[in-house]
Each structure stands twice: as C-alpha cells, then as structure tokens.
Amino acid sequence: MTYRSVNKRNTTTIRYGVYTLIFGLVVFFWPSIRPTIYRVLEPVTVRFFEVGGGLIIFPDFINTYFTSHTASALKIEELTRTVELLENEVQQKESIIRELSYTSPDIATSTYTRQHRLTMSSLAEDYTTLYGSILFTKGFKDGIVSGDLVYLRGRNIVCRIKDVYAKSSSCVPYTSHGSSVDGVTSSSSVNLTLSGRGGYYLASVVRDAPITLGEEVLLREDQSFVLGRVIDIINNNQDTSWHIFVKSDFNPVSASLFYVQQQEK
C-alpha cells in the first residue's frame, strides 16, 4: 500500500468524522438553535415558492392577454360594423326628410323601402389607372346583379355594378377619369353633371348658381346617396360658367368594406 492511498483513506475518515460530529451537535442542541434556523430559512422558503408560483402563472397570463386582445379586436370590429350600418340608416332617413320638406304634406309619400343589403370587400383594384376598376368578393351566387349600387358607410356612393361573375363582380368608380354621374346639391337643389377626376368631381354650372362651400352633393336618381361635398368654387366673374369641385369620401387605398343595395325584384 502506497503512502498516497493511506493518506487519502485517512482524509476520508476524518471528513466522515467531522460530519458525524456536526450532526451530533445539531441533534443535541436542536431545541436551542431551531428558532434561529426558522427565522433565517422562512423568508427564503416563502420567496422561493412565490417565484416558483409566478413562473407557473406567467404562461397563463400570456394566454389570457392574447385571448382578451383577440376578443377586444373582434368586439371593436363588430361595433364598427354596427356604427356603419346606423350611419347608412341615418343618411337614408335624412333623404326622406329632405324629400318631405320639398313636398306638400297632402301628397307627400316616402320612397323609403328596406331593400336587401349585402356587405362585401374589395378583392382587387386596378392601380394601373387612377381610381380604376374594383373587383369585389361577391357575385351572382350571392344575388349580385348588374346595376346594383355600391356604397361606403354613410351611404357615400362609389359605383354601380357593371360586370358580374359567379363569385365576384366589378365596377368602375364614379370618380374615375372618363366617368360621369348626375348629382344635385342638397340645400340649393342645383343639378350638376359631375365628371370624375380621381378622388373628386368637377362640374360646370351657370354663373351665380346658389351653391355654397361644404354642402353635400347627392346622387340625382336616388338622393339617399351622397356623392361628396363641395370643396371649391372657381367663380371668375369674367366667365359665363363657374367650376365646382366636389370631394368624394371614396379612397381606393383605405376603403375595404363596401355595401350593396340591390335592385328591387
């Protein structure tokens, strides 16, 4: 047996002897040192379980957060849809009030009928031309027919359906270059022929026509629809006619939700 192995065995024996002595002292003096050990270990133990419990709850917190966020987003979308529908109803009823104000009470009749409405989204847009054609997500399988009116919230008119396919349809906005539509001012009842200029309309009227800035211009054939608002009047007194600029609320970049008022069957 070498000297190194003997030395190692003696060291192990001494270590076990020290452990035994410490254990014996702890057992002998346990009633005296127990309160001190409890005071030291209790905060550490409590903190350990608090941290451990927090780590267990943390994933649940993440799941709850994202679940609540998704539910809130869906609720906001639902409320936005409700607001838009109410705005459409308000605009249509305002048109009835305007009609009745111009008609004798003895012969006044309301043209308001609850026509079937569809909600659809834009599937694609032709960006090769400014305010070009729009392709929608509903077609004749959804009851869409050529001639249906497409509008935004507040019954801001966009176009009339032109081509209809099985699951899609398309139209050319009234604001497109080359398009024209007949309108009438809401307060002064001046008839206008509006030419699309991409985002706004341009119309010419006789000099001194009673048109004011800010007044609405309505679709002449159905005055429950809004074409836009008068934003500028070029009234050079040397000309025989004035030029009226009408701003449309339709923006092909931001518009995503469209409504369809179908023709009466």
Salt bridges, closest charged atoms under 4 A:
GLU50 OE1 - ARG47 NH1 3.49
GLU84 OE2 - ARG153 NH1 3.65
GLU87 OE1 - ARG153 NE 2.85
GLU89 OE2 - ARG114 NH1 3.80
ASP208 OD2 - ARG207 NE 3.97
GLU216 OE2 - ARG229 NH2 3.09
GLU221 OE1 - ARG160 NH2 2.38
